[in-house]
Amino acid sequence: MSAAPPGPLTGRPTPPSKLWSTVWLLVSAAVVVWAVWTVDANWARLLGLPGEVGNYARLMGGGVLNNPTADPWAEYWVLAISRMLESVQMAWIGTLIGAVLSLPLGFLAARTIAPAPVVFAVRQVLNAVRALPEIILAIVLIMPIFGLGPLTGALALGIGSIGTLGKLTAEAVESIDRGPVEASLASGARGLQRIRWAVLPQALPEIVAFWLYRFEINIRASAVLGVIGAGGIGSLLSQLFNRREWEQIGITLVVIIVVTILIDTLSGAVRARIIQGG
């Protein structure tokens, strides 16, 4: 004899409790209020921010709006562009260093490729590198050896890129389709052969996209490194701010913004083409 079907529902189900979400919201709000209260900032100066912004825009706009082919403005534009190209070169060399060194480390950090002890050790190394900002690497490790200059900036960017690119490479390797790997295994391919013919072709487009994205980040980071004397556009900006040469500062900032936008646009198009295809 078959069991009788269950009867219809007599009421709505009990809604889930919102107690914990409310508690976490209140705790988050309390942390924000505490941070604002203890940061000891002069919040009253925010009222004068629009006027200050307009004043500095007027000072820096004096150089931008002048004839760029006349003296001394032509010299300012040439100097800013040459230093910006130096920053781009630093970022490119740093990205190449990070890409070359992070590729094998990324494979060793992938759980689907390397044994667990190796994965754990390599991931801790990548975490340690990623925890150190490029400016700390330049001051503590690289500058005492190579001194001031673009080489220090490029090496700092390269070492700093290893941590992030290695982690992203490992994630890209772990997320590939296992079908080609199993097919290569069934055909008798060995470890390196499986990586070369089944893993790398799948993961490489995404890895190259990560390299391009890191190149964009390194361009911005190179400007910060220049402040400590590591070359590039940052060194020029540091000197100009010390001398309060606002007109030349305006020209330099315009060059930074325009070049960064152009590189971001081009890099984004290349990344989309690599990932999505034609």
QUISULCOR-V574626 format. One record per run of one state. SS is the DSSP state (H for helix, E for strand, L for the rest). FROM is the first residue (numbers start at 0). TO is the last residue. If there is no record, write none. Layout:
ss = <SS;SS>
from = <FROM;FROM>
to = <TO;TO>
//
This chain:
ss = <L;H;L;H;L;H;L;H;L;H;L;H;L;H;L;H;L;H;L;H;L>
from = <0;18;38;42;64;72;108;115;131;133;146;149;174;177;186;190;226;232;243;245;276>
to = <17;37;41;63;71;107;114;130;132;145;148;173;176;185;189;225;231;242;244;275;277>
//
